[in-house]
Amino acid sequence: MSISNVFFTNKGKILQAKAQTGTPLHFTRIALGDGELQGQAPQAFNTLVNEKLSVDITKLLVSEDGTAKIGGGFNNSSLAIGVYYRELGLFAKNPDNEGEEILYCYGNAGALAEYIPAKGSELIEKKIDIIAIIGNATNVSATINSSLVGLGPEDLELHDKDPEAHQAIRQLIQAEEDARILGDSQLDAKIKNLSSPYVIPEGSDIPVQDRVKGKMYFKVTSRQSGGSSNGIIKVSPNMGIEIKE
């Protein structure tokens, strides 16, 4: 089951507005209940109608689109009797009253509530992700139970994309890439030297000690006209190549 209609409470909206000016926004826990609205206006709530489970937060992901994903999970191993998973609430610290919580946002599935059986019959496990609006708040945190944190596929992908993760491996890969690029550039230089031979004009010379190692030099010893006006020069049979290291 998914409770899609999760919205601000009145107090949650005030806290969100304060967070835009730098007031800390600290999420404390997620709560589940089976209460029915029966005509009540949930925007005025600061508690669930009938809370059944308090769920520790294990995930807080702040996005650039002005939202935060707050997640947790629960199972029925502690339920003595079955309950309907109907209410969902996200709580945050009241920055004006230490020790007090504010119901930041709330949702109710109504008749679409899911029944969670008591322990003993079968183990039921559920994961919860709440997408909460935080706007431009810059001081966002959560009370996270690290002992319950586990990496799912989404978490692992985010971790791998984190530029601070796997620093040793990233440095090794970068070093190998730098070495490869350097090797390629040196090879390119050698190829250019070999593929761009230098022709020494007739009557001149370049001393061996001044020649570049690995570069080909052609020395013109004689030439003859092709007998036409197009300037074609035929190479004399006496022309040769002398390779000196």
Residue pairs with C-beta under 8 A, 6 or more apart in sequence:
1 85
1 109
1 112
1 113
1 114
3 88
3 107
3 108
3 109
4 107
5 107
5 108
6 88
6 90
6 105
6 106
6 107
6 130
6 131
6 132
7 42
7 43
7 105
7 106
7 107
8 16
8 43
8 104
8 105
8 133
9 42
9 43
9 44
9 45
9 46
9 102
9 103
9 104
9 105
9 106
10 43
10 44
11 46
11 102
11 103
11 104
12 92
12 102
12 103
12 104
12 105
12 106
15 23
15 25
15 92
15 94
15 95
15 102
15 104
16 25
16 104
16 133
16 134
16 135
16 137
18 95
19 25
19 134
19 135
19 137
19 139
19 140
20 135
20 136
20 137
22 138
22 139
23 95
23 139
24 93
24 95
24 139
24 141
25 92
25 134
25 137
25 139
25 140
25 141
26 92
26 93
26 95
26 140
26 141
26 142
26 143
27 57
27 60
27 68
27 70
27 90
27 91
27 92
27 104
27 132
27 140
27 141
27 142
27 143
28 57
28 91
28 92
28 93
28 101
28 142
28 143
29 54
29 55
29 56
29 57
29 72
29 91
29 101
29 143
30 54
30 55
30 56
30 57
30 70
30 72
30 88
30 89
30 90
30 91
30 128
30 130
31 48
31 51
31 53
31 54
31 55
31 87
31 88
31 89
31 90
31 91
32 48
32 51
32 52
32 53
32 55
32 74
32 83
32 85
32 87
32 88
32 89
33 48
33 49
33 50
33 51
33 52
33 53
33 86
33 87
33 88
33 89
34 50
34 52
34 83
34 84
34 85
34 86
34 87
34 113
35 48
35 49
35 50
35 51
35 86
35 87
35 108
36 49
36 86
36 108
36 110
37 49
37 108
37 110
40 49
42 106
42 108
45 89
45 103
45 106
46 102
46 103
47 89
47 103
48 87
48 89
48 103
48 106
49 87
50 87
51 87
51 89
52 83
53 74
53 83
55 72
55 73
55 74
55 128
56 72
56 143
56 144
56 145
56 148
57 70
57 71
57 72
57 142
57 143
57 144
57 145
58 71
58 72
58 73
58 144
58 145
58 148
58 149
58 150
59 69
59 70
59 71
59 72
59 129
59 144
59 149
59 155
60 68
60 69
60 70
60 71
60 140
60 141
60 142
60 144
61 68
61 69
61 71
61 158
62 68
62 134
62 140
63 69
66 133
66 134
66 135
66 136
67 131
67 132
67 133
67 134
68 131
68 132
68 134
68 140
69 129
69 130
69 131
69 132
70 90
70 129
70 130
70 132
70 142
71 127
71 128
71 129
71 130
72 127
72 128
72 148
73 125
73 126
73 127
73 128
73 148
74 125
74 126
74 128
75 123
75 124
75 125
75 126
76 82
76 116
76 117
76 118
76 119
76 123
76 124
77 119
77 123
78 119
79 116
79 117
79 118
79 119
80 118
80 119
81 118
82 115
82 116
82 117
82 118
83 115
83 116
84 113
84 114
84 115
84 116
85 109
85 113
85 114
85 115
85 116
85 126
86 108
86 109
86 110
86 113
87 106
87 107
87 108
87 109
88 106
88 107
88 108
88 109
88 128
88 130
89 103
89 104
89 105
89 106
89 107
90 103
90 104
90 105
90 106
90 130
90 132
91 101
91 102
91 103
91 104
92 101
92 102
92 104
93 100
93 101
93 102
94 100
94 101
94 102
104 132
105 130
105 132
116 124
116 126
117 124
127 152
134 140
151 159
159 165
160 166
190 214
193 212
193 214
193 215
194 214
194 215
194 216
196 215
197 215
197 216
197 217
197 218
198 206
198 215
198 216
198 217
198 218
199 217
199 218
199 219
199 220
200 206
200 217
200 218
200 219
200 220
201 220
202 220
202 221
202 222
202 223
205 219
206 217
208 244
211 217
211 244
213 245
216 241
216 243
218 239
218 241
219 241
219 242
220 239
221 236
221 238
221 239
221 240
222 236
222 238
222 239
223 233
223 234
223 235
223 236
223 239
224 233
224 234
224 236
225 233
225 234
226 232
226 233
226 234
